[in-house]
Amino acid sequence: MSQRRALITGGAGFLGSHLADALLSEGWNVVVVDNLLTGRPANLAHLSREPRFEFIEKDICQPFDVGKVEYVFHFASPASPEDYHAHGIETLQVGSIGTFHALEIARKYGAKYLVSSTSECYGDPLEHPQKETYWGHVNPVGPRSVYDEAKRFTEAATVAYRRYHNVDVRIARIFNTYGPRMQIRDGRVVPNFMRQALTGRDLTVYGNGNQTRSFCYVSDEIEGFLRLAKSDEHMPVNIGNPNEFTILECAQVVLKITESKSRIRHEPLPQDDPRQRRPDITKARELLGWEPKIDLETGLRLSLDYFKNAVAAESAVR
């Protein structure tokens, strides 16, 4: 049995739990630390009898030590608008204090380190598509700033530990990932639309719906993380799907695959909502040999049973 051991902070969340599965399949022993503020035990329930898996319920904003690890994957943070608006202070804390604690684990044990950052570092971008060299257009005091600035600080701390302590770091900038295990009420585009379509409600589109996003299916995203983790790149890398859709186009694909009769309803655009978002993945293609394989319609069809079951479960508890 392999003795390689990896730590995932925030591993009970959507992406962290899929990463745990991928690392276990590659022969790693995996320990997940999560305070379950936004993570869910159900995302890890299938691993309860896996001898190479360990779950520790703990807030990483408090000092912690899980023993020697060879890799630290720092994924702890509220990530959806609903969550970081409800837990703004906690989002800032985990992006700062929690990040330092995760980096200290990597420093103490000489472990490699990968942090999940976000395209929100680009804010409402003036450059399109967004390259990693773009510094962003972010409102530091707006309603999204608790998340945007937490992640920008996370990147700064990560690079500082590389610069001053020679920690072997990697930074993945994520663009709108979707798939099974997402919370259906987390405020992001895909779960919002899927839940509304499957329950016959109007699909809520903010503004005129011409703002754009790029949606990456979770298995492609995880493959990008793994390739980045095995690389020698220490600066940010965009891990996202460069195929760009308007929000209206995404709504129409959801209506198609769910065969829903729901209509589209427009509401005012929230403050600082990005007008366009599309990664330039030249760096990922050249350095990692990575690019996504699953298009939006295929990914939504792969997710459909999960969302149907999640909607049914929500209805059953009412």
C-alpha positions in Angstrom: 0.0 0.0 0.0 1.3 3.4 -0.9 2.6 5.6 1.9 2.3 8.9 -0.1 0.0 11.1 1.9 -1.9 14.2 0.7 -3.8 16.8 2.7 -6.9 18.5 1.2 -8.3 21.5 3.1 -11.9 22.1 2.2 -12.1 18.6 0.9 -15.8 18.1 1.8 -16.7 20.7 -0.8 -17.7 20.2 -4.5 -14.2 20.3 -6.0 -12.3 19.0 -3.0 -14.3 15.8 -2.8 -13.7 15.1 -6.5 -10.0 15.7 -6.0 -10.0 13.3 -3.1 -11.4 10.6 -5.4 -8.8 11.3 -8.0 -5.9 11.2 -5.6 -7.1 7.9 -4.1 -7.4 6.4 -7.5 -3.7 7.4 -8.1 -2.7 5.5 -4.9 -2.4 8.3 -2.4 -3.5 8.3 1.2 -5.8 11.3 1.6 -6.6 13.3 4.7 -9.4 15.9 4.4 -9.7 18.8 6.9 -13.0 20.7 6.7 -15.1 22.6 9.2 -18.3 21.9 7.1 -19.2 25.6 7.0 -20.1 25.0 3.3 -18.7 21.5 2.7 -21.0 18.5 3.1 -20.4 15.1 4.6 -22.5 13.6 1.9 -19.8 14.5 -0.6 -17.4 12.1 1.2 -19.9 9.4 2.4 -18.8 7.0 -0.3 -15.3 7.0 1.2 -16.3 6.0 4.7 -14.9 2.5 4.4 -11.8 3.5 2.4 -8.8 2.6 4.6 -6.6 5.2 2.9 -9.0 8.0 3.6 -9.3 10.1 6.8 -11.6 13.0 7.6 -11.0 15.6 10.3 -13.6 18.1 11.1 -11.7 21.3 12.0 -11.5 25.0 11.2 -8.1 25.6 9.5 -8.2 29.2 10.7 -7.1 27.6 14.0 -3.6 26.0 14.2 -3.6 22.4 13.1 -1.2 19.6 12.2 -2.1 16.3 10.5 1.4 14.9 10.5 3.7 14.4 7.6 2.3 14.9 4.2 3.9 15.0 0.7 1.3 17.3 -0.8 -1.0 20.0 0.5 -4.0 21.0 -1.7 -5.5 24.1 -0.2 -9.2 24.2 -1.3 -10.8 25.7 1.8 -13.1 28.7 1.1 -16.7 29.5 0.5 -16.9 29.7 -3.3 -20.5 30.5 -4.3 -22.1 33.9 -4.1 -24.7 32.7 -1.6 -21.9 31.3 0.6 -19.4 34.1 0.6 -22.1 36.8 1.0 -23.4 34.9 4.0 -20.0 34.2 5.4 -17.9 37.2 4.4 -15.7 37.4 7.4 -15.0 33.7 7.4 -14.1 33.9 3.7 -11.5 36.6 4.4 -10.2 34.6 7.3 -9.7 31.4 5.5 -8.1 33.2 2.6 -5.6 34.8 5.0 -5.1 33.0 8.3 -6.2 29.6 6.9 -3.8 30.0 4.0 -0.9 30.7 6.3 -1.7 27.6 8.3 -1.9 25.5 5.2 1.4 26.9 3.9 3.0 26.3 7.2 2.1 22.6 6.9 3.8 22.5 3.5 6.8 24.3 4.9 7.2 22.1 8.0 7.1 18.9 6.0 8.8 20.0 2.8 5.5 19.2 1.0 4.5 20.4 -2.4 1.5 22.8 -2.4 -1.3 23.7 -4.7 -3.9 26.3 -4.1 -7.3 26.7 -5.8 -7.6 30.3 -6.8 -10.2 31.8 -9.0 -11.0 33.8 -12.1 -12.5 36.4 -9.7 -8.9 37.6 -9.3 -9.6 39.3 -12.7 -12.7 41.0 -11.5 -14.8 42.6 -14.2 -12.0 42.3 -16.7 -10.8 44.9 -19.2 -8.7 42.3 -21.0 -10.4 39.5 -23.0 -9.7 36.7 -22.9 -7.9 36.8 -19.6 -4.2 35.8 -19.5 -2.4 35.0 -16.3 -0.3 38.1 -16.7 -3.4 40.4 -16.5 -3.6 42.1 -13.0 -7.3 42.4 -12.9 -10.0 45.1 -12.5 -11.4 44.4 -9.0 -13.5 46.6 -6.7 -11.8 46.1 -3.3 -14.8 47.4 -1.3 -17.7 46.0 -3.3 -20.1 43.2 -2.3 -17.9 40.6 -4.0 -14.7 41.9 -2.5 -14.7 39.4 0.5 -14.1 36.6 -2.0 -12.1 38.4 -4.7 -9.6 40.0 -2.3 -9.4 36.8 -0.1 -8.2 34.9 -3.2 -5.9 37.7 -4.4 -4.3 37.7 -0.9 -4.1 33.9 -1.0 -2.1 34.1 -4.2 0.2 36.8 -2.7 0.8 34.7 0.4 1.5 31.6 -1.7 4.1 33.4 -3.9 5.6 34.9 -0.7 6.2 31.4 0.8 7.9 30.4 -2.5 10.0 33.6 -2.5 11.0 33.6 1.2 10.8 30.0 2.3 11.2 28.1 -1.0 8.0 26.2 -0.6 7.2 24.3 -3.9 3.9 26.0 -4.8 1.4 26.0 -7.6 -1.6 28.2 -8.2 -4.7 27.2 -10.2 -7.1 29.9 -11.4 -10.5 28.2 -11.8 -13.3 29.4 -14.1 -16.9 28.4 -13.4 -16.7 24.7 -12.8 -19.8 22.5 -12.6 -21.0 19.0 -12.2 -22.3 16.5 -9.6 -22.0 17.4 -5.9 -22.7 21.1 -6.3 -25.1 22.5 -3.8 -28.3 23.2 -5.7 -28.9 26.4 -3.8 -25.4 27.8 -4.0 -26.3 30.8 -6.2 -24.1 29.8 -9.2 -25.4 29.8 -12.7 -25.6 26.0 -13.4 -27.2 24.8 -10.2 -29.6 27.8 -10.2 -30.8 27.0 -13.8 -30.9 23.2 -13.2 -33.0 23.6 -10.1 -35.4 26.1 -11.6 -35.8 24.1 -14.8 -36.4 20.8 -13.0 -39.0 22.4 -10.7 -40.8 24.3 -13.4 -39.8 27.7 -12.1 -38.7 30.6 -14.3 -35.0 30.6 -15.0 -33.6 33.8 -13.4 -31.3 35.7 -15.8 -29.7 38.9 -14.4 -29.4 41.9 -16.7 -29.9 41.3 -20.4 -28.2 37.9 -20.2 -25.5 38.9 -22.7 -22.8 38.7 -20.1 -20.5 35.7 -20.7 -19.0 32.8 -18.7 -16.9 29.8 -19.6 -18.1 26.5 -18.0 -15.6 23.7 -17.2 -16.9 20.2 -16.4 -15.5 18.9 -13.1 -13.6 15.9 -14.5 -11.7 18.2 -16.9 -11.0 20.6 -14.0 -9.6 17.8 -11.8 -7.4 16.5 -14.6 -6.0 20.1 -14.9 -5.3 20.2 -11.2 -3.4 16.8 -11.3 -1.3 17.9 -14.2 -0.5 21.2 -12.6 0.4 19.4 -9.3 2.9 17.3 -11.2 4.5 20.2 -13.0 7.3 22.6 -12.0 5.2 25.8 -12.6 5.1 28.1 -9.6 3.0 31.0 -11.0 -0.7 31.1 -11.7 -2.2 28.9 -14.4 -5.7 29.3 -15.8 -7.6 25.9 -15.5 -10.9 26.5 -17.3 -12.8 26.0 -20.5 -12.1 28.7 -23.2 -15.5 28.1 -24.9 -17.6 31.2 -24.0 -21.3 31.3 -23.6 -23.7 34.1 -22.8 -25.9 33.5 -19.7 -28.9 33.3 -22.0 -27.2 30.6 -24.1 -26.5 28.6 -21.0 -30.2 28.9 -19.9 -31.3 27.7 -23.3 -29.0 24.6 -23.1 -30.4 23.8 -19.7 -33.9 24.0 -21.0 -33.0 21.7 -23.8 -31.4 19.0 -21.8 -34.0 19.0 -19.0 -36.9 19.3 -21.5 -38.4 21.9 -19.2 -41.2 24.2 -20.2 -39.8 26.9 -17.8 -39.5 30.5 -19.1 -36.7 33.0 -18.7 -37.3 35.9 -16.3 -34.9 38.9 -16.2 -33.9 40.6 -13.0 -31.5 43.5 -12.3 -27.8 42.8 -12.7 -26.0 42.6 -9.3 -23.3 45.2 -8.5 -19.8 44.4 -10.0 -21.1 41.3 -11.8 -18.5 40.6 -14.5 -19.6 41.3 -18.0 -17.3 38.7 -19.6 -15.2 35.9 -18.4 -13.1 33.6 -20.6 -9.7 32.1 -19.9 -6.7 32.1 -22.2 -5.4 28.6 -21.6 -2.3 28.8 -23.8 -0.1 28.3 -20.7 -2.0 25.2 -19.6 -1.8 23.8 -23.2 1.9 24.4 -23.5 3.1 23.6 -20.0 0.7 20.8 -19.0 -0.6 19.5 -22.3 -4.1 20.1 -20.9 -7.3 21.4 -22.3 -10.9 20.5 -21.5 -12.7 17.7 -23.5 -16.3 18.0 -22.4 -18.6 20.6 -23.9 -21.3 22.3 -22.0 -24.3 20.3 -23.3 -22.4 17.0 -22.7 -21.4 18.1 -19.2 -24.9 19.1 -18.3 -26.3 15.8 -19.5 -23.7 14.0 -17.3 -24.9 16.1 -14.4 -28.6 15.7 -15.0 -29.3 12.6 -12.8 -27.4 14.2 -9.9 -29.5 17.4 -10.1 -32.7 15.4 -10.5 -31.9 13.4 -7.4 -30.9 16.6 -5.5 -34.1 18.3 -6.3 -36.1 15.2 -5.4 -34.3 15.0 -2.0 -35.0 18.7 -1.3 -38.7 18.2 -2.0 -38.9 15.1 0.2 -37.8 17.0 3.3 -40.4 19.7 3.0 
